[in-house]
Amino acid sequence: MDYEDDDTDPNTTLRKYGHAKEGNWAPQVVVALAVPRDGIPVRSWVLPGNTADVTTVTKVRADLRGWNLGRAMFVADSGMNSTDNRAELAKACGKYLLACRMASISEIKGEVLGKRGPYTTFKDNLQAKEVIVGDGERRRRYILCYNPGEAERQAKHRQMIVEHLESELASHKEHSVDAQWAIDLLASRRFKRYLRTTKGGQLHIDRGAVADAAKYDGKWVIETNDDTISLEDAACGYKSLMVIERCFRSLKRTQIKMTPMYHWASRRIETHVKICVLALQIERVAEITCGKSWYHIKRALETLQVTEFFDLKYRVLMRNEVTEEAQNILKSLKIRSPARVINTSEQDQNP
């Protein structure tokens, strides 16, 4: 998509310039999903690329009004958490649950993360505690969540990055920031946060930044304007957003790869999105049914192969032996294993 629609053709109205999540400014469309906690999309929308987030929320809420939902809450990542957005979300959606930028907001760094007291432990290795800041109309309710398993994973990942940087620095005698290898490291979103440049133009590992990052391992902070939601529901509600975000990553980049999209007509764009959402539904149902990630399901089923055997008279297509893991997945999905002999035919004797 290299240019936006000009609205003169009623069949092309979706491609509009917008700020994509990847940070670039380009013609795009907005895709919205209605997703329950299990991550199975139950409805989807395709909107013009310049549609504001709050406008999207208003439309989704209006379209779902006939579903007689007992309770609806808007859950979003930190990109939506601003004073203006919170006010608009309160009008459009009522109650919200928003992630917070832990490292860039002084109130959260000081009062929320520094709050003493024990966590309440819930299922799935999840811990949380409530932190109230301010009084009256300025009162804000935060939920500080902690996952020990995730903290360990993040610590190991950061240690791998630091070891890689140490290896890179040790392999070069000169650590000038003008060297191409140093420029590449400083341009990398993965490495630059752990590097610093001295006044003499030398590159070093910022041990302070490494230690500071460790303070946030396994933690996330959410803010809500709903005083009735329980501590557990608030923590689990945002954890479900992580499942939804993983669905969008699968939809856009990893498994289904909805983008790039080579369509111009609005009906073709919508059809493309709907097919991708259907693929996501199948993927999530398979994951929930088997209790495995799609990556493991796909890897197990890829072991199923068909081999062609032939001689001068016959041609036979035969399946290989089904592995135990693949057999268990097929059984969980209530799918029969393919027949041992797929097809048998006589060879054409004519030259």
N, C-alpha and C positions, 0 to 999 in steps of 0.2 A: 504494500500500500504506500505509494509515493506521493499522492495528493488526495485532498479531501473532496467529497461530493459537493456540488454547488447547488443542490436542491432544485435545479430546473427539470430534472428527470425524476418523477415520482418513484421509479424503480431503484434509484440509487440515493439513499438518504442516511445511511448508517455511518459511513466513513468520515469521521471528523477529527480535526487535530485535538489531541489531548496529551496530558503528561502521564506517560506509562509508568508502571511500577518499577521498571528497570532504570528509570531516570531520564530517558530520552523523550523528546517532543516530536510526535509523528502522528499521521492519520491512524486511527484505531477504532475499534468498537468496544463497548462495555458489555461484559458478560456478568450476569448476576445469577446466583443459585440460591434456592431455598433448600436448606439442608438440616435435618435433625441431628441429634448428637452422634448417631452411628455413621454419619458421613455419606449416606445414600441420597443423592439429589432427588427431590420430589417435584421440583419445577425449575425452569430456567427462563431467563429473559435476555434478549439481545437489544441493546440500546445504542444510540449515537455516541460516538467516542468522546464528545465534549460534555456528556451528562455528568452533573455534579453528584458526589456521593450521597448527599442529603436528598437530592431529587430521586435518586435510585431507591433509597430507603422508603421514601414516601410512596412511590409507585408499587414497590413490593408489598408494603403493608396494606395498601388499598386493594391490590389484587388478591391478597390472602384473607381479606376480611370475611369472605363467605365460607371460609373453612371452619369457622366456629372454634378457633384456637382458644384454649383456656388461658394461656399466658404467652406473651411474645416479648422478647428482649433483644435489643440490637447488641451484638458482640463484634468487636472490631479490634484490629491491631493498633499500635501506637501512632501510625500515620493519620488516623482519624481523630486523635486526641488533641484538641485545641479548644480554647475558650469559645470561639465562634461555633465550632462544630458541636460542642457539647450542648450549647444553647439550642441550636437547630435540631439536633437529635432528640432533645427532650420534647420539642414541639411535634416533630414528625413521628417519633417512635415511642415516646413516653419514657421507658426505662432503658438504660444502656449499661454495658459492661465493657470498659475500654482498657487496653494495655497502656502502660506508661513507659516513657523513656527513663530508665533508672539512672543512667550515668550523666544526664544533662539537666536534670531538674533538682535544684538544691534542696527543696522541701523533701523530696523522696530520698535523696542521698543522706540527708541529715536525720529527719524525723521518722521516716518509714523504715529504711534499712537499718537504722540505728536503734529501733524499738526493741527493748529487752522483753524477755518473757518467752515461755515455751510455745512451740507449735502444737496444733492439734493434728493428729495423724489420721488420714483417711485411707481408702483403698488405693491400690496401684502405686504405692510408693510416694503418695502425695501428702504433703504437709502444708498447713496454712495457719495464719493468724491475722486478726483484724487490727487495723491501726486507724484511729480517728484523729484527724487534724483540724483544728479550728473549732469555732462555736457558732451557733445560730445559722444565718444564711450562708456564712462562709465555711460552714462545716463540710468536710470532705471525708468520705469513707474509702479507705484503701484496704486491699487484701494482699498480704505478702505471702507468696507461695514458694515452696521449696521442694525439690525432688532430688534426694541424695544420689540416685542412680544417674540422673542427668548431670549432676555436678561432677561426678567421677568421669563421665564421658567427656565433658567439656574440658576438664583439667588435663586429660590424656591428649586430647586434640591440640590444646595450646602447647603442651610440652613437645609434641611432634613439630609444631611450627617453630618453636624456639630452637630446637635441635637442628632443624634445617637452616635457620638463620646463622647459627653458630658454625655450621659446616661451610656455608657460603662465605662468611667472613674469614674463616681460617684458610680457605683455598685461595685467597687473594692477599698479596703482600700490602698493596695500597688500598686504603678504604675511602678514597676520594668519592664524594657524591656525584662527581662529573663522569665517573666510569659508567659504561653502559649497563653492567650488571647491577650496579647500585641504583641507577635510574629505574631499571625494571622492578627492583624490589620496592622502591618508594612509590611506584605507580600501582602496585598491587594492593587491592583492597584487603587481601588476606594477610599481608606482611607489614604494611606501612604503619599500622597502629602500634607495633612493637619496636619501631626504629626511631632513632633521633639523630639529628645532625648537630655536630659541635660548631662553635664559632669558627674553627679552623677548616670547616668544610669536610669533616670526617664523619663516616657513618658508624654508628654503634647500636647495640641492642639497648632498648630502654627498659631496664629492669624494673623501674618504678611502674611503668605501664603494664608490665607483665603481672606484677603483684596486685595492681589496682583491678585488673580484669578478673583475678581470682576471687575477688569479693562478691562477684555477681554469679558465680558458678551455680547452676541449678536453681536460680531464683528468678521470679518474675513478679511484677507488681501490677495489679489491676485496680481501676477506680470505678465505682458504681454510684448511681443516684438512687438505687433501690435499697431502702433500709429493711425491707421485709425478706429479702433473699438471704438464705442461710449461708454460713461460711463455706460449707461443703458444696452447696449448689453453685456458689460464685466461683470457687476454685475449679470445680469440674466443668462449669460452663465455659470458662476460658480454655481449659484443656481441650474441650471439644473443638474450639477454634483451631487448635494446632492440627487436628485431624482434617478440618475443612481446608486449611492452608496447604496441607499435603495433597489434598485432592486437586486443588488449583495448580500446584506444581506438576502433578502427574498430567493434568489436563493440558497444560501449556507447554511444558518443556521435556519431561522425563519419559513417560510411557506413551501417552496418547498423542502428544505433540500437535495440539490444535493450531499452533502458529509455526512458521509463517502461513498466511492464508492468501491464496491467489484467486480471489473472487471480487467482483465489483457489484453485481446485482444484489440487492438486499435480500431477496428470497434465497439466493444461493448461499449468502453469508449465514443466514439464519439456519438453513438446512445443514450446513457444515457444522455449526455449533451444536445443533440438536443431536447429530450423529455422534459427535465427540462426547456429549453429556450421556448419551445412551451407553457408550463404551465405558465411561466412568461408573455408571450404575452397575454394569456387569462386573467390573473390576472390584468394586466395593462389596457387592453381594458375595463374590467368590472369596474375598479376604475374610469377611465376617463368618461365612459358612465353614471355611477351612481353618480359621484361626491362624492364618499365615499371611505374610505380606505378598503383594502381587509379584514382587521380584522372585520370591521362593517358589510361588505357584508356577510362574512362567518358566523358571529354570528347570523345575521337575518335569513339566509337560513337554519341554523341548527335547527330552530324551526319547520321546516317542518318534520313531522314524519308520519310513517305508522303503524297502529295497526292491529293486527290479531285477528279476532273474529271467534269463531267456536263452533259448537255443534256436536251432534252425526251424523248429516247429511251433514252440510255445513261448508265451510271455507271461510271467507271473509277478504280481505285486504282493509282497509279503511284509507284514509288520514284525518289528523286532520284539524281544521280550520286554514286558512292562515292568519297570522298577517298582519296588515296594512303595516308595514315596509317591510316585505317580499314581499307582493303584489306589492308595489311600485318598489322594486328592480327588480322583474321579469318583470314588465311592462317596466321599463327603458331598460332592456336587450332584450325586445321583445320575452320573453319566456312565454309560456302558463302555467298557474297553473296546476299541476297534477290533473287528474280526482279524484273526490271524492271517488269513488269505484275503486280501482286498479285492483282487481281480485276477482272472485267468482268461487268456485269449490265445487264439491261434495266430501264428505269424503269417503275414501275406507272402505267399510263395512266388508271386509274380515279380520279375526283376524290375 
